[in-house]
Amino acid sequence: KHRRRTSKKQFSILEKAFNENPKPNAATRRELAEKLKMTVRGVQVWFQNRRAKAK
């Protein structure tokens, strides 16, 4: 298992989604994951980390 860095493109999309809604529901996370070729878990963790950073 390797850690996957988010690409600049993935990051900008995630960042935009975060600004619109810092706590996305499961459906939104699934949508983002499909769009970004990431796992739903990966998206979830990204949002958790991003919320922690935003504090």
Residue pairs with C-beta under 8 A, 6 or more apart in sequence:
4 38
4 42
6 14
6 36
6 38
6 46
10 36
10 38
13 32
13 35
13 36
14 32
14 36
14 43
14 46
14 47
14 50
15 50
17 24
17 28
17 32
18 47
18 50
21 28
22 47
22 50
22 51
22 54
23 47
23 51
24 32
24 43
24 47
26 40
29 40
29 43
29 44
29 47
30 40
32 38
32 43
33 39
33 40
33 42
33 43
36 43
38 46
